[in-house]
């Protein structure tokens, strides 16, 4: 059975892929990665690789996509398919780094819930009836992971490498996917990624923002199924 590694975004756990686990667990051998233990994208990628099968497809959303790109850079021969969802191949700008500093200070002082509620997830979802349910799940995932995970992941993102050349060098079937309303990783960023990978499939998911795996399950699952079946 084909192996599929799923890598969640910042302050998310396997529940980010709950609908995909339900849809694909009978067809693929699923591995749910955790990326909360290290303060370095490279170390996180190495940790996931150490626990992954010898050969596998990988799908990463947001920070999970950043880790997936680093895995591709480190071990291109082990990856059979690459899916990058609502993510960013570029190194972090100084402007964004500066915004992380007050967030990290607030979290150190016990303000994780406030940071998540006021500054992060609410800005990135599409409007719609499921928005509150998704936000509640995001908050629960974040609080379960806790402040130390937030600080480690923030440091890892601040120091991440540019992966443009990694994408240019990609030789495996690839999918670039984003929600139409994603303000964190907008469509223009994914169009740039598609320009680096001319043979990759490119899907924009309607009625979704930064978390299409939860916001528009049907369309996201259809795109992922097409990608896994490609060769």
WOPE-V79702 format. One record per helix or strand of 3 or more residues. SS is the DSSP state (helix for helix, strand for strand). FROM is the first residue (numbers start at 1). LEN is the number of residues. Records with the same first field share a line. If there is no record, write none. Layout:
SS->FROM-LEN  FROM-LEN
This chain:
strand->3-5  29-5  56-6  79-7  173-7  201-5
helix->14-11  41-11  63-12  76-3  94-15  112-8  121-3  131-15  147-12  164-5  187-10  212-4  217-13
